[in-house]
Amino acid sequence: MPDEMWWFIGTAGALLTAAALLLRPGTIAPHDTVDPQIVALLRGGRRAAVTVALVALQQRGVVTNGRKGTVRADGWATAIRDPLQLAVHVSLRRPLGIRPLVAVPRVRRALDALRKRSAEAGLLRPDSRWRAARALLCAVPVTIAAGLLVAPMTASTTPAQPAVSALPVAAAAALWFIPRQTPAGRRLLVALRGAHPLEAHRTAGPRVLLSVALHGDAALLLHLPHFARDGGLLADGGQDTGFSENTASSGNPGATCGL
């Protein structure tokens, strides 16, 4: 292998090390109470958190179904103190579907604050570190490709030499699929699902919020079927996508190297 190529491999290794350090879970802060909106954020991302906020507002009687597939405000929000719920209610001056509602700037800022609280509690990897790590991982294959252009393989190259060049790219791919949730976040979801399985019968009150946060569409259809269907709250295909799948819940859709 040309000597120049080792320099590029070493650079890729340094990028990998920096990314791995950024992806380390943070300090876990003690939490005595569980916010259903944070639970929903952990399980299903931004849309799931807004869904729980809408359910909380519906339970208060200040939102209702609008036109088919939309939700609208139906009362004053004078007693609402939760930032996300307040942002959602203010944004419903006209009927909105849940997807455009999640994209409203005021709601996005409230979601960012909720995500920051989750990161401070050690349940999510912090946003700035997450994005920086993804950028470093994107740079790894670019670095190896640049090395191959500068110092291409020759006829005398042994089979082991291309494998050495491919190792940093394989390691970057493995790190790319580390979930946004921390191990503590995943343990919290597992523990809560064990302690609060989906109810067999419809219920009311605060239990509904945690049930929807943990069980998504199944809980919506059990406790609030008309509000869920008519308001367009059910996720497409019946599945929520969350941090564990590295999806748009990060606020950086897809977070691909091409963006």
Kinemage of the C-alpha trace (Angstrom):
@kinemage 1
@onewidth
@group {chain A} dominant
@subgroup {mainchain}
@vectorlist {calphas} color= white
{ca met a 1} P 0.000 0.000 0.000
{ca pro a 2} L 1.425 3.452 -0.853
{ca asp a 3} L 2.780 5.337 2.127
{ca glu a 4} L 0.485 8.281 1.396
{ca met a 5} L -2.549 6.083 1.964
{ca trp a 6} L -1.566 5.437 5.587
{ca trp a 7} L -1.876 9.150 6.267
{ca phe a 8} L -5.485 9.119 5.036
{ca ile a 9} L -6.271 5.973 7.034
{ca gly a 10} L -4.814 7.589 10.144
{ca thr a 11} L -6.928 10.700 9.580
{ca ala a 12} L -10.036 8.554 9.171
{ca gly a 13} L -9.171 6.770 12.420
{ca ala a 14} L -8.886 10.114 14.220
{ca leu a 15} L -12.296 11.151 12.875
{ca leu a 16} L -13.783 7.872 14.090
{ca thr a 17} L -12.303 8.324 17.558
{ca ala a 18} L -13.688 11.852 17.831
{ca ala a 19} L -17.132 10.688 16.687
{ca ala a 20} L -17.145 7.816 19.180
{ca leu a 21} L -16.291 10.209 22.014
{ca leu a 22} L -19.110 12.538 21.001
{ca leu a 23} L -21.582 9.636 20.938
{ca arg a 24} L -20.830 8.547 24.501
{ca pro a 25} L -23.895 8.778 26.769
{ca gly a 26} L -23.900 11.786 29.054
{ca thr a 27} L -24.390 11.906 32.796
{ca ile a 28} L -27.720 10.537 33.957
{ca ala a 29} L -29.659 13.011 36.068
{ca pro a 30} L -32.090 11.657 38.668
{ca his a 31} L -35.766 12.079 37.769
{ca asp a 32} L -38.529 11.352 40.253
{ca thr a 33} L -41.424 12.017 37.876
{ca val a 34} L -41.825 10.986 34.274
{ca asp a 35} L -43.115 13.533 31.766
{ca pro a 36} L -45.346 11.685 29.257
{ca gln a 37} L -44.194 14.087 26.536
{ca ile a 38} L -40.561 13.108 27.118
{ca val a 39} L -41.570 9.442 27.108
{ca ala a 40} L -43.336 9.983 23.788
{ca leu a 41} L -40.308 11.831 22.418
{ca leu a 42} L -38.081 8.894 23.351
{ca arg a 43} L -40.427 6.366 21.788
{ca gly a 44} L -41.694 8.117 18.702
{ca gly a 45} L -39.918 11.430 18.216
{ca arg a 46} L -41.354 14.885 17.647
{ca arg a 47} L -44.721 13.821 16.236
{ca ala a 48} L -45.354 11.473 19.167
{ca ala a 49} L -44.573 14.242 21.676
{ca val a 50} L -46.987 16.634 19.932
{ca thr a 51} L -49.630 13.901 19.895
{ca val a 52} L -49.384 13.567 23.673
{ca ala a 53} L -49.597 17.361 24.022
{ca leu a 54} L -52.771 17.317 21.912
{ca val a 55} L -54.254 14.552 24.048
{ca ala a 56} L -53.497 16.572 27.191
{ca leu a 57} L -55.237 19.604 25.679
{ca gln a 58} L -58.193 17.495 24.569
{ca gln a 59} L -58.518 16.152 28.113
{ca arg a 60} L -58.654 19.765 29.317
{ca gly a 61} L -61.391 20.501 26.783
{ca val a 62} L -59.469 23.212 24.925
{ca val a 63} L -58.918 21.452 21.587
{ca thr a 64} L -61.220 19.409 19.402
{ca asn a 65} L -61.432 18.000 15.896
{ca gly a 66} L -61.489 20.480 13.053
{ca arg a 67} L -62.094 19.589 9.449
{ca lys a 68} L -61.323 15.981 8.548
{ca gly a 69} L -57.767 15.178 9.591
{ca thr a 70} L -57.198 18.400 11.536
{ca val a 71} L -57.369 19.706 15.107
{ca arg a 72} L -58.405 23.186 16.265
{ca ala a 73} L -58.444 25.206 19.471
{ca asp a 74} L -61.746 25.167 21.368
{ca gly a 75} L -61.236 27.278 24.444
{ca trp a 76} L -58.835 29.580 26.289
{ca ala a 77} L -55.436 28.380 27.445
{ca thr a 78} L -55.251 30.469 30.606
{ca ala a 79} L -54.396 27.544 32.902
{ca ile a 80} L -51.832 25.888 30.641
{ca arg a 81} L -48.261 26.138 31.906
{ca asp a 82} L -46.526 23.383 29.954
{ca pro a 83} L -44.454 25.048 27.170
{ca leu a 84} L -45.190 22.453 24.487
{ca gln a 85} L -48.904 22.325 25.216
{ca leu a 86} L -49.080 26.118 25.215
{ca ala a 87} L -47.188 26.330 21.903
{ca val a 88} L -49.501 23.740 20.343
{ca his a 89} L -52.650 25.489 21.566
{ca val a 90} L -51.544 28.928 20.352
{ca ser a 91} L -50.687 27.420 16.958
{ca leu a 92} L -54.211 26.040 16.545
{ca arg a 93} L -55.906 29.348 15.848
{ca arg a 94} L -56.911 27.679 12.607
{ca pro a 95} L -57.356 23.926 12.045
{ca leu a 96} L -54.104 22.092 11.338
{ca gly a 97} L -53.078 18.517 10.689
{ca ile a 98} L -50.427 17.095 12.955
{ca arg a 99} L -47.637 17.203 10.362
{ca pro a 100} L -47.898 20.958 9.669
{ca leu a 101} L -48.432 21.495 13.396
{ca val a 102} L -45.100 19.842 14.210
{ca ala a 103} L -43.440 22.175 11.685
{ca val a 104} L -44.804 25.413 13.205
{ca pro a 105} L -41.765 27.421 14.443
{ca arg a 106} L -43.176 27.972 17.942
{ca val a 107} L -43.911 24.268 18.328
{ca arg a 108} L -40.473 23.342 16.991
{ca arg a 109} L -38.818 25.596 19.580
{ca ala a 110} L -40.845 23.953 22.354
{ca leu a 111} L -39.832 20.532 21.037
{ca asp a 112} L -36.190 21.612 20.964
{ca ala a 113} L -36.484 22.616 24.619
{ca leu a 114} L -38.099 19.268 25.449
{ca arg a 115} L -35.309 17.439 23.643
{ca lys a 116} L -32.737 19.497 25.581
{ca arg a 117} L -34.390 18.493 28.864
{ca ser a 118} L -34.228 14.856 27.776
{ca ala a 119} L -30.528 15.199 26.954
{ca glu a 120} L -29.824 16.880 30.297
{ca ala a 121} L -31.497 13.913 31.997
{ca gly a 122} L -29.177 11.548 30.118
{ca leu a 123} L -32.007 10.017 28.076
{ca leu a 124} L -30.913 11.362 24.674
{ca arg a 125} L -27.548 12.261 23.195
{ca pro a 126} L -27.240 16.075 23.087
{ca asp a 127} L -28.197 17.678 19.804
{ca ser a 128} L -24.918 19.509 19.150
{ca arg a 129} L -22.784 16.447 19.893
{ca trp a 130} L -25.072 14.236 17.807
{ca arg a 131} L -24.821 16.473 14.749
{ca ala a 132} L -21.076 16.910 15.133
{ca ala a 133} L -20.591 13.139 15.363
{ca arg a 134} L -22.671 12.580 12.233
{ca ala a 135} L -20.616 15.141 10.341
{ca leu a 136} L -17.388 13.409 11.394
{ca leu a 137} L -18.761 10.030 10.332
{ca cys a 138} L -19.673 11.470 6.939
{ca ala a 139} L -16.076 12.667 6.571
{ca val a 140} L -14.612 9.161 7.025
{ca pro a 141} L -15.563 7.657 3.620
{ca val a 142} L -14.715 10.974 1.968
{ca thr a 143} L -11.230 10.818 3.501
{ca ile a 144} L -10.663 7.234 2.356
{ca ala a 145} L -11.931 8.045 -1.146
{ca ala a 146} L -9.565 11.018 -1.323
{ca gly a 147} L -6.714 8.747 -0.282
{ca leu a 148} L -7.520 6.278 -3.033
{ca leu a 149} L -7.494 9.090 -5.578
{ca val a 150} L -4.152 10.411 -4.385
{ca ala a 151} L -2.550 6.990 -3.894
{ca pro a 152} L -4.497 4.434 -5.977
{ca met a 153} L -4.040 0.706 -5.604
{ca thr a 154} L -1.660 -0.934 -8.078
{ca ala a 155} L -1.267 -4.386 -9.582
{ca ser a 156} L 1.068 -5.311 -6.741
{ca thr a 157} L -1.573 -4.525 -4.091
{ca thr a 158} L -2.319 -7.524 -1.904
{ca pro a 159} L -5.942 -8.462 -0.980
{ca ala a 160} L -5.335 -7.402 2.622
{ca gln a 161} L -4.536 -3.814 1.673
{ca pro a 162} L -8.005 -2.878 0.336
{ca ala a 163} L -9.478 -4.477 3.456
{ca val a 164} L -7.393 -2.171 5.656
{ca ser a 165} L -8.738 0.819 3.729
{ca ala a 166} L -12.312 -0.444 4.100
{ca leu a 167} L -12.122 -0.892 7.891
{ca pro a 168} L -12.644 2.815 8.762
{ca val a 169} L -15.634 2.990 6.423
{ca ala a 170} L -17.176 -0.121 8.015
{ca ala a 171} L -16.576 1.296 11.494
{ca ala a 172} L -18.190 4.599 10.490
{ca ala a 173} L -21.220 2.711 9.170
{ca ala a 174} L -21.524 0.845 12.484
{ca leu a 175} L -21.330 4.078 14.513
{ca trp a 176} L -23.890 5.699 12.208
{ca phe a 177} L -26.564 3.309 13.468
{ca ile a 178} L -26.000 4.056 17.156
{ca pro a 179} L -29.458 5.264 18.260
{ca arg a 180} L -30.147 8.785 19.440
{ca gln a 181} L -31.529 7.296 22.640
{ca thr a 182} L -28.987 6.522 25.324
{ca pro a 183} L -28.994 3.150 27.106
{ca ala a 184} L -30.662 4.939 30.032
{ca gly a 185} L -33.440 6.148 27.735
{ca arg a 186} L -34.037 2.658 26.383
{ca arg a 187} L -34.052 1.174 29.898
{ca leu a 188} L -36.597 3.779 30.980
{ca leu a 189} L -38.942 2.845 28.128
{ca val a 190} L -38.590 -0.867 28.878
{ca ala a 191} L -39.258 -0.298 32.573
{ca leu a 192} L -42.288 1.907 31.929
{ca arg a 193} L -43.780 -0.532 29.422
{ca gly a 194} L -43.379 -3.304 31.974
{ca ala a 195} L -44.999 -1.231 34.717
{ca his a 196} L -47.734 0.217 32.486
{ca pro a 197} L -48.908 -2.297 29.861
{ca leu a 198} L -51.669 -1.260 27.493
{ca glu a 199} L -54.959 -1.248 29.377
{ca ala a 200} L -57.642 -3.761 28.508
{ca his a 201} L -60.410 -1.156 28.807
{ca arg a 202} L -60.846 2.528 28.090
{ca thr a 203} L -59.822 4.829 30.917
{ca ala a 204} L -59.548 8.557 31.591
{ca gly a 205} L -57.368 11.027 33.427
{ca pro a 206} L -53.550 11.277 33.616
{ca arg a 207} L -53.145 7.565 32.856
{ca val a 208} L -54.269 8.237 29.289
{ca leu a 209} L -51.278 10.508 28.635
{ca leu a 210} L -48.716 7.940 29.740
{ca ser a 211} L -50.564 5.189 27.892
{ca val a 212} L -50.478 7.161 24.625
{ca ala a 213} L -46.861 8.106 25.240
{ca leu a 214} L -45.868 4.459 25.655
{ca his a 215} L -48.180 2.666 23.236
{ca gly a 216} L -48.938 5.185 20.483
{ca asp a 217} L -51.727 4.330 18.057
{ca ala a 218} L -52.965 1.332 20.041
{ca ala a 219} L -53.629 3.546 23.065
{ca leu a 220} L -55.185 6.297 20.946
{ca leu a 221} L -57.620 3.848 19.384
{ca leu a 222} L -58.498 2.447 22.801
{ca his a 223} L -58.977 5.672 24.766
{ca leu a 224} L -59.748 8.352 22.151
{ca pro a 225} L -60.810 6.619 18.931
{ca his a 226} L -62.933 9.431 17.465
{ca phe a 227} L -60.497 12.218 18.342
{ca ala a 228} L -57.577 10.162 17.012
{ca arg a 229} L -59.232 9.224 13.706
{ca asp a 230} L -61.020 12.483 12.958
{ca gly a 231} L -58.083 14.606 14.088
{ca gly a 232} L -55.559 12.711 11.975
{ca leu a 233} L -53.441 11.699 14.946
{ca leu a 234} L -52.795 8.128 13.856
{ca ala a 235} L -49.346 7.577 12.388
{ca asp a 236} L -49.088 6.446 8.763
{ca gly a 237} L -49.201 2.685 8.580
{ca gly a 238} L -49.775 2.510 12.328
{ca gln a 239} L -46.074 2.890 13.128
{ca asp a 240} L -44.250 5.745 14.811
{ca thr a 241} L -40.588 6.232 13.996
{ca gly a 242} L -38.361 7.385 16.792
{ca phe a 243} L -34.853 8.175 17.899
{ca ser a 244} L -33.915 4.542 18.000
{ca glu a 245} L -34.266 4.449 14.225
{ca asn a 246} L -32.341 7.678 13.539
{ca thr a 247} L -35.220 9.341 11.814
{ca ala a 248} L -36.605 12.782 11.558
{ca ser a 249} L -37.136 13.007 15.275
{ca ser a 250} L -33.725 14.553 15.614
{ca gly a 251} L -34.924 17.681 13.847
{ca asn a 252} L -32.407 16.984 11.116
{ca pro a 253} L -34.372 14.706 8.784
{ca gly a 254} L -32.372 11.725 7.777
{ca ala a 255} L -29.139 13.425 8.856
{ca thr a 256} L -27.499 12.060 5.739
{ca cys a 257} L -24.066 12.901 4.441
{ca gly a 258} L -25.619 14.579 1.445
{ca leu a 259} L -27.314 17.274 3.560
